[in-house]
Amino acid sequence: KAVKNTDFKIGSAFATVYLRADCSYFEDLPPYTNDEKISSAIANQIGENKLQPTSFYVQYNKQTGNAIVLATQSNKK
């Protein structure tokens, strides 16, 4: 499953998503977020309860407001 558009929402803030096959790059994320909030928002937007830690890797840089998400082959649809 994949996010269908490049607008990504965490709480009341929107960020931009750059979709790639195995890696997505997020920018303009709110400063109050963290890896867990990003994972939860992604799971919600793809219709899952939770992202499996063995299938997704999220890294958020609070100083820049950017994040990357890596997905394993089994999660690409």
C-alpha positions as CSV (number, residue, x, y, z in Angstrom):
1,K,0.0,0.0,0.0
2,A,1.2,3.5,-0.6
3,V,0.2,7.0,0.2
4,K,-1.9,8.2,-2.8
5,N,-0.8,11.8,-2.7
6,T,2.1,13.9,-1.6
7,D,0.2,15.8,1.2
8,F,0.9,14.1,4.5
9,K,-0.8,15.2,7.8
10,I,0.5,14.8,11.4
11,G,-1.9,16.4,13.8
12,S,-2.9,19.7,12.2
13,A,0.3,20.2,10.2
14,F,0.9,19.2,6.6
15,A,4.2,18.0,5.1
16,T,5.3,17.2,1.6
17,V,6.2,13.6,0.7
18,Y,8.6,12.6,-2.1
19,L,7.6,9.1,-3.1
20,R,10.2,6.5,-4.3
21,A,10.0,2.8,-4.7
22,D,11.8,1.8,-1.5
23,C,12.3,5.2,0.2
24,S,10.1,8.2,0.8
25,Y,11.4,11.6,1.9
26,F,9.3,14.0,4.0
27,E,10.0,17.6,4.5
28,D,8.3,20.5,6.4
29,L,7.3,18.2,9.3
30,P,6.2,19.9,12.5
31,P,8.8,20.3,15.2
32,Y,6.6,18.5,17.8
33,T,6.6,15.2,15.9
34,N,8.8,12.1,16.3
35,D,9.5,8.7,14.7
36,E,6.5,7.1,16.5
37,K,4.0,9.8,15.4
38,I,5.3,9.5,11.8
39,S,4.9,5.7,11.9
40,S,1.4,6.0,13.3
41,A,0.4,8.6,10.7
42,I,1.7,6.4,7.9
43,A,0.0,3.3,9.2
44,N,-3.3,5.2,9.5
45,Q,-3.0,6.6,5.9
46,I,-2.4,3.1,4.4
47,G,-5.1,1.5,6.5
48,E,-3.0,-0.5,8.9
49,N,-3.1,-0.5,12.7
50,K,0.7,-0.3,13.1
51,L,3.8,-0.4,10.9
52,Q,5.8,-3.6,11.5
53,P,9.3,-2.6,12.7
54,T,10.9,-5.3,10.5
55,S,9.2,-3.9,7.4
56,F,9.6,-0.1,7.8
57,Y,12.3,2.2,9.1
58,V,11.5,5.8,10.0
59,Q,14.1,8.4,10.8
60,Y,13.1,12.0,11.7
61,N,15.5,14.9,11.9
62,K,13.9,17.4,14.3
63,Q,16.4,20.2,13.4
64,T,15.5,20.2,9.7
65,G,11.9,18.9,9.9
66,N,12.7,16.1,7.5
67,A,12.3,12.4,7.6
68,I,13.0,9.3,5.6
69,V,10.9,6.1,5.5
70,L,12.4,2.9,4.1
71,A,10.1,0.0,3.2
72,T,11.0,-3.6,2.5
73,Q,10.1,-5.3,-0.7
74,S,7.1,-7.1,0.8
75,N,5.4,-3.7,1.7
76,K,5.5,-2.2,-1.8
77,K,2.2,-2.7,-3.7
